[in-house]
Structure formats: C-alpha cells, structure tokens
C-alpha cells in the first residue's frame, strides 16, 4: 500500500508488460481531480510544501 499526501507530485509507470493496476481509496466522498504540472500555486500544493518541505519552499502567492 502506498499513501500519498495531498499536493505531492507523483506518477505511475507500467511494468515490462505495459500493465498497471491501481486502486484509489478516499476518506469521505470519492473525489479525484487530476492537475497537470506545474501547479505550484494550487492550494493543495502550497499546503504540501508548507507542511512537509517547510515554509521556505512554499512559493510566494501575490495578495489579491
């Protein structure tokens, strides 16, 4: 089992037979929306960077 935190970049690759099996499990309603990279300003990504990489790694977001 592989658990990925919200906001982490990840990808899956095929095996030598061009085959992959994946199961997505969610807490709460099953919701999954793919976001193509880069998404450095996405709230999930900035939260991940802040929580796991430290405040210095989070990109500066311009005030609206």
Secondary structure, 3 states (H helix, E strand, C coil): CCCCCCCCCCCCCCCCCCCCCCCCCCCCCCCCCCCCCCCCCCHHHHHHHHHHHCHHHCCCCCCC
